[in-house]
């Protein structure tokens, strides 16, 4: 009996060590959904957007341009998508809009340990949504069109990431940055704090892409050293052409560490 208990104890310890040593994996999807409407339209198609997200099997989904109970769309769009994708959702208001709200959000599968929201500058104010999980911290954002606001926002975001880096977890940011970061006047600011992990594909406009303005990036800190890119690119659907769902193309990244 004692020998059996000792064997079981050793086996359980081995399983725990194996689980602790198992590589972390995450799939991040970033998508400016254009209020869940095709380019040039205001008619929301929640089933089409949700189908694309669900087919991707993403663990974390950063969403931009969401309506929440306004005169353009009476629904809370993050809830509409979350329920169809069998995920949890969180919406962050950027502005008051037509009697309701407009902003960004995140879909996720596990309960976050903490949620932060920050306001970012802009002629049209912007926002940041941050969620901490056991394995990593994920940030969603959508920057303003004006360069001076983009610079100020990236300084704020960089300072925020520095302030949470002591947690020792990889920090990822995903969203629509409204600028091509390699050719913009402040490219050094991006590359000082962040490593691009999304693919090189153009993302906007969706029907004839000319610009790469949607990104997933990894914060430059010691926790980033172990992160590897397993796959990245445009998120495609086997059921429909994603170019017809929004004015941006969705991007997807598989990461391990």
Secondary structure, DSSP 8 states (H G I E B T S, - for coil): -HHHHHHHHHHHHHHHHHHHHS--EEEEEEEE-GGGB-TT---B-HHHHHHHHHHHT-SEEEEEEEEESSSS--SBHHHHHHHHHT-EEEEEEEEEETTEEEEEEEEESS--SEEEEEEE--SS-EEEEEEE-SSEEEEEEE--SSHHHHHHHHHHHHHHHHHHGGG-SEEEEEEE-SS-TTTSTTHHHHHHHEEE-S-S---BSTTS--B--EEEEEE-SGGGGG-EEEEEEE---SSS-GGGTSSB--EEEEEE-
